[in-house]
């Protein structure tokens, strides 16, 4: 159950971050040079990339902990 939960959370977080990255990119393109629109889109893209980095770091940390204790935590 733990393996399935961890895998589900990592996949969900990755998909959510990619969705916000695409959404921010579309907002950036369609902002038309509006200063507040560009800033909002830029923040969305920045936080989406940060979310992806945190997600991938957590994946590697979970794999490291699993290897250290000899437990397979991710399928």
C-alpha positions as CSV (number, residue, x, y, z in Angstrom):
1,X,0.0,0.0,0.0
2,X,2.9,2.4,0.8
3,X,4.5,1.7,-2.6
4,X,1.3,2.5,-4.4
5,X,0.7,5.6,-2.3
6,X,4.2,7.0,-2.8
7,X,4.0,6.3,-6.6
8,X,0.6,7.9,-6.9
9,X,1.7,11.0,-5.0
10,X,4.9,11.4,-7.1
11,X,3.0,11.0,-10.4
12,X,0.2,13.3,-9.2
13,X,2.7,16.0,-8.1
14,X,4.6,15.8,-11.4
15,X,1.4,16.0,-13.5
16,X,0.2,19.0,-11.4
17,X,3.4,20.8,-11.8
18,X,3.5,20.2,-15.6
19,X,-0.1,21.4,-15.8
20,X,0.8,24.7,-14.0
21,X,3.9,25.0,-16.2
22,X,1.8,24.8,-19.4
23,X,-0.9,27.0,-17.9
24,X,1.7,29.7,-17.0
25,X,3.3,29.4,-20.5
26,X,-0.1,30.0,-22.1
27,X,-0.7,32.9,-19.9
28,X,2.7,34.3,-20.7
29,X,2.0,34.1,-24.4
30,X,-1.5,35.5,-24.2
31,X,-0.7,38.3,-21.8
32,X,0.1,40.7,-24.7
33,X,2.8,42.6,-22.8
34,X,0.5,43.5,-19.9
35,X,2.9,44.0,-17.0
36,X,0.7,42.3,-14.3
37,X,-0.2,39.4,-16.6
38,X,3.4,38.8,-17.5
39,X,4.4,38.9,-13.8
40,X,1.6,36.5,-12.8
41,X,2.5,34.1,-15.6
42,X,6.2,34.3,-14.7
43,X,5.6,33.5,-11.1
44,X,3.4,30.5,-12.1
45,X,6.1,29.1,-14.4
46,X,8.8,29.7,-11.7
47,X,6.8,27.9,-9.0
48,X,5.9,25.1,-11.4
49,X,9.6,24.5,-12.2
50,X,10.4,24.7,-8.4
51,X,7.6,22.1,-7.8
52,X,9.1,19.8,-10.4
53,X,12.6,20.1,-8.9
54,X,11.2,19.3,-5.4
55,X,9.2,16.3,-6.8
56,X,12.3,14.9,-8.5
57,X,14.4,15.5,-5.4
58,X,11.9,13.7,-3.2
59,X,11.9,10.8,-5.7
60,X,15.7,10.5,-5.4
61,X,15.6,10.9,-1.6
62,X,12.9,8.2,-1.3
63,X,15.0,5.8,-3.5
64,X,18.1,6.6,-1.4
65,X,16.3,5.9,1.9
66,X,14.8,2.7,0.4
67,X,18.2,1.5,-0.7
68,X,19.8,2.4,2.6
69,X,17.2,0.3,4.5
70,X,16.9,-2.4,1.9
71,X,13.2,-1.7,1.2
72,X,11.7,-1.0,-2.3
73,X,9.5,2.0,-1.7
74,X,8.8,2.9,-5.4
75,X,7.7,0.3,-8.0
